Amino acid sequence: MSQYSDIAGSAASKPVKVIAVTGGKGGVGKSNVSVNLAVALSQLGHKVMLLDADLGLANVDIMLGVKVTKNLANVLNGECDLQDIVIEGPHGLQIVPASSGTKSMAELSSVQHAGIIQAFSDIGKNLDFLIIDTAAGITDMVINFVQAAQDIIAVVCDEPTSITDVYALMKVLNRDHKIVRFNVLANMVQTSQEGRELFANLSGVCNRFLDVTLNYLGSVPFDENIRKSVRKQKALVEAFPRSPAAIAIKSLAKKVEQWPIPKDASGNIEFFMERLVS
């Protein structure tokens, strides 16, 4: 039983699908996938929160053109409540902007841990999805966010370092945290066949050395409209809804909304926060 269970239990939250979008190395388009998946799910009528979990190089607010006055660092420092920093994005999307400070969850006291859990529990009561955009790399913070989520979307692209880095991430999560299931999305591919080959390469290595199951989510094509949408500071699925990449992301959102809803304690958003800070 967690030391925070009495606090977390006070908020009778409904099950929330907590999905971490990660990718090992930088430059694979992970944040674009996170932002557009969150907006696409919001367009489908779901209540979605997007957590920018890159505590050093936050960029979700810039990509969506929203103004940030306070962020997660202000909450951790006790300057405001979590609901004070939540920004509303397109289609009712709720955004939790990241801090750019150096203070990490691991440095917080038990009382601060409990406060963060309670804060997320309170604002998560009416959510359907919590999408977590992790930082690049395989740092402790990335590992913490990913292992605490229920579902993981690993984004890969056609670069040797992309495959090796995401494999290294899966290895750590499998070996140290007993995670056995990963969803794989091939991003910025020239053809759908290229995406399937990327998945086959990763799957082949994992089958040889890891005890994991990989689920192929499909691919998102390389699309110049992505750059244009970033310059416009709008989500691709809004700025260029009929572009090839936007169509692929919207197809991904429809797959994700069909994922089973958690039926036990692990489905509660406070349980995710307990796992994150414990």
Secondary structure, DSSP 8 states (H G I E B T S, - for coil): --TTHHHHTTS-----EEEEEE-SSSSS-HHHHHHHHHHHHHHTT--EEEEEE-SSS--HHHHHT---S--HHHHHTTSS-HHHH-EE-GGG-EEE----SS--GGGS-HHHHHHHHHHHHHHTTT-SEEEEEE-SS--HHHHHHHHHSSEEEEEE-SSHHHHHHHHHHHHHHHHHH---EEEEEEEEESSHHHHHHHHHHHHHHHHHH---EEEEEEEEE--HHHHHHHHHTS-HHHHSTTSHHHHHHHHHHHHHTTS----SGGGSHHHHHHHHH-
